[in-house]
Amino acid sequence: MANSTTLTAGIDTAKDKLDIAVHGQTHTFSVDNRRAGWKVLAAELAKAGVTRVGIEATGGYERGVTRYLQDKGFTVLLLQPLQVKAYARLHLRRAKNDRIDAVLIAACACAIDPPSVEPDPRLDALVDQLTFVEQTEEDIARCKTRLEHIHDARLRGRVAADIERLEKRRASELRRIETALRAHADVAKRFDLVLSIPGIGERTAFALILRMPELGKISREQAAALAGLAPFDDDSGKHSDKRHIAGGRGRLRRSLYAAALPASFRWNPALKALYARLIKAGKSHKTALVACARKLLIFANTVVARGTAWEDRAAIPA
């Protein structure tokens, strides 16, 4: 949490515009979301005595200004939408526009601690490339679904050609990501450590390394929460409901969930045992798979923290 002498600003981000508010002050202002606007923003914040800035994750539109402000010496807190929404509900704030959101983000950033691990700017471009690969995979899946409902030979040939083209593009982009990733010795080492875990292939390893730069530097509970794989209670009084997962980094969570199915049925002995134990205890298939996905993440966090590759042993905590 910021101390009493720290001034905190909040930034509401859009594609073309940034709305800014300083916590405890009524004045708000806007700048363009491009380098010229960032320069004005940094100057205004410095003049106001601001040293700490909160900004809400908006699918990438925040990345440029975040890096610029960090380079200028500001402490920048990247807030998840769920955090800001929860803070608004706590304080019974329902009105919404860009300037009100900036005030809310400033207040929220003032109330929480900065992250213990800063994002790695070397990975920004690779994250964008991975997102492109994931979108290509979604296109492939749509084409395959379409193919199931087409009987005309000519149209089937065209869709099949689309699938082949997209699969070649996917493979090419994955090779480019690996080449760029291995240009950094420390990142390559983490990548190889994660790859040593049975059930984690390079596609899942890319997601872990690029979408969770905190890997190996945070606790297992923090890692699970960041990925949206931490089970939360839903109990009140005499009511007791199932535990649920929510929030977190959706694309990373989907990658881990996709890897958990083959890993828990074939590749990873520890996950096979965990899945069988949970099913025997009456848990549903989905619940067991979520637990296996969470366990894969814990395994990855542990091997990176230890700096040693996976071994088939019971030493990694359950």
N, C-alpha and C positions, 0 to 999 in steps of 0.2 A: 504494500500500500504506500502511496506517495506520502512524504512527510509534509508538515504544515508549510514549509518554505518552497515546496516544489509546485510550480504552476503547470497544469495539465491542459492540453487542448484536445478537442475531438474533431475528427474529420469524417464527414459523410461523403462517400465516393460515388460518383457516377462516371459514365464513359467519358464525358466531355467537361465535367465540372466538379469542383470540390467545394463543399460548404464547411466552414470552420467556425468553431466556438471555443472560447477559453473558459474553463470551469470557474464558476463564481462571478463571471462578468456577463453583462447583458449584450454586449456588442458581438455581432457575427459578421462574417464576410465571406466572399466567394472568389475563387480564382479558377482559371482554366486548368484542366487536368492534362497538362503538357509541360515540357521543361521550363518554358518562360513563366508559367503560372507557379511551378514549384519554387522557382527562384524568388518570386514575390512572396510566396507563402513562408519560406524559410526566413526571409528578412523580417516579415511582420511578426512571426513567432519569436524571433530573437529580440526584437524591439520590445515585445510585451513581456519578456523574461520567461517565456515558456521553455522548459527543458525536456518535457515528456509529452508524447503524443499518442493518442489512441485512434485506431482506424479499423473499421469493420471490413472483414474479408468479403470481397464482392466478385469472386471468380476471376481475378487477375487485374481488374482495373486499378486496384490499389498498389500494384507491385512497383510501378515506376516511382511514384511519390514516396513510397516506403523506403526504397533504396536511397533515393536522393536525400531524404531527411536523415537517415542513418549516416550517410557519408558526411553530412554537415554537423554530426555530433549529437543529434537528438536521440533520446531513448524512445523507440517506437514499439507500441504494444499492438499486435495484430489480434483483434477480437473476433471470435466466432459469432455469427448472427444469434445463435442460441444464448450466448452470454448476454448480449445487449437486450434481447427480448425478455430474458428472465429478470434483468435489472429493471426494465420498464414495468413489468408486472409487479415486482416487489414494491415499487414506488407509485403504483396506480396511475401510470402515465399512458394515456390512450391516444392523445392527439398525435398526428404524424404529418410532418413535411420535412424537407431536406434540412432546414435550419434547426427545427426541433430535434431531429435525429442527431445532428452534430452536437447539440447541447447534451443530449442523452449519452452519446458515446464518450464525451469528455468526462461526465460524471461517473460513468461506468469504469473508464480507464483510471480515474483517480482512486477508485475503491479497491482495485485489485493489484496484486504484485506483478512486476514485469516477468517475462519468461526467463527461466534459468539458462536456456539454450537459445541463442540467436539463430535465425534462419541463415542458410548458407547461400550467398548470392551466386556462387559458382553453379548452383543447381537449377537456377531459374529457367534457363533456356531448355534444359533437359526435361524439366517438369512439363513445359509446354509441348515438347516432342512426345512425351509419354501420353499426354492427354490426346494428342493427335492419333497415336496408335490405338488408344482405347476407343476413340470415335470410329476409327477404321474397323475395329473388331465389331462394333455395334452395327456398322453398315454391312459387314459380312453376315452377321446373324440375321439381319432383315432380309438380305438377298436369299439366304438359305430357306427362310420361312416362306418367302414369295415363291421359291422354286417348288415347294411342296404342293402349291395350288395351281401350277401352270402345266397344261397338258400339250399345248402346241409345241412341236419340236423346234421350230425356229425361235420362239420366245425363250424356251428352255435353254437353247444354245447361247442366247444373248446374256441371260442371267448367269449361266455357268461361266461365261467369259468374264463377266463383271466380278464374280467371286474370285476367279483365278488372278485377275489384275489386282484386286484388293489384298489378297493374301501375299502376293509378291511385294506390294507396297509395305505391308506390315512387316515382313521379314527384313526388308531393306532398312526401314526406319529403326527397327530394334538393333540392327548391326551398327547404325550410326550412333545410337544412344550408348551402346557398349563402348565403342571406340572413344567417344567423348568422355565418358565416365572414367575409363581406365587411364586417361591423361592425368588424372589426379591420384597420386599413390595412396593417400589416406582413404579416399572414397572407394578406390578399387579394392583395398584391403577389407573394408566393411562389406563390400559387395561379395567377395569370395567367402567371407565368414558366413554370411547369410546363405549363400549357395550350398554350403556344406551340410545344411540341415535337410534330411530326407523329406521329400514332399514339397520343397520350395525350389521351383525352377527359376530360370533367369527372368521370366516375365514378372513373377511375384517378387523376386529380389529387386528388380528395378523399382517396383511400386514401394517397397519398404524403404529402400535407400533414398529415393528421391522425394517421397511424400512424407517421410518421417525422419528429418535430419537429426531429431533428438535421440534416435535409436542408440541404446547403449549408455546414455547419459541421464536417463530418467528411470523411475521405478516401474515395475511391471504394472502396477495399478494405474500410473499416469499414462503409460503406453496404451493400455486397454481403453482408457477414457478418451484419449486423443483419437483413436481409431473408431470410436463409437462401438466398442465391443465389451464395455463394462456393463454387467447386469445391475440394474437399479431396482430397489424395492418399490412395491406399489401396495403398501399396507396402511390401513388406518383403522384404529379401534379394533373391532372384531373382524373387520374385513381383511382378508389376506389374498392377494392376487399374484399372478405369475410375475417373475422378474422380467424386465424388458431392457433392450438395448436401444439407444437413441443418440442422435447428434453425431459429432465427430467427423472425421474425414471420409466422406462417402466412397470415393473412388478407391481409396486404400482398403476400406472395409470390404468392398465387393471383390477386390483382388484376393484378399485373404480367404474370404468365404469360398470363392471358386477353387482355390488351392486346397482347402480343407477336405473337400469331398474325395478326390483321389488319394490324398495323403492319409486319411483316416480309414480308407478301405484297402490300400495297397502299399504305400511307400514308407510310412513312418510307424514303427512298432509301438512307440509310446502313444501315438494318436489312435491307432487301432485298438489298443487296450482301453484308452479313455472312452472312445465311442461305444465299445461293447459294454463297458461298465455303466455308462449313463443310460443306454437303451435297456439294460437289464433292470436298472432302478426305476424304469417307467417313464423316462424322459422321451420327448418326441424326437423324431429324426432331425428337425430343424434346430431344436434346442441343443442337441448333441453336436451338430455341425458348427453352431456358433461357438460352443465351448472349445471345439477343436481349432477353429479359426483363431480364437483368443490365445490358445496354447501355442500355436505356430508363432504368433506375434511375441509371446513371452520367450519362446526359444530363441528367436532372432535377437531380441533385446539382450538376452543373457550372453549369447556367444559374442556379440559385439562388445558388451561391457567387459567381458573377460579377455577378449582378444585371442581366444583360442577356438579352433574349429569344433564342430559337433563331433561327439563320440557317442556310440550306442551304449549308454550307461544311464543309471538312474540319478546321476549327480545334478542334473538340471532340475531346479525346484518344480514341484507339481503345481 
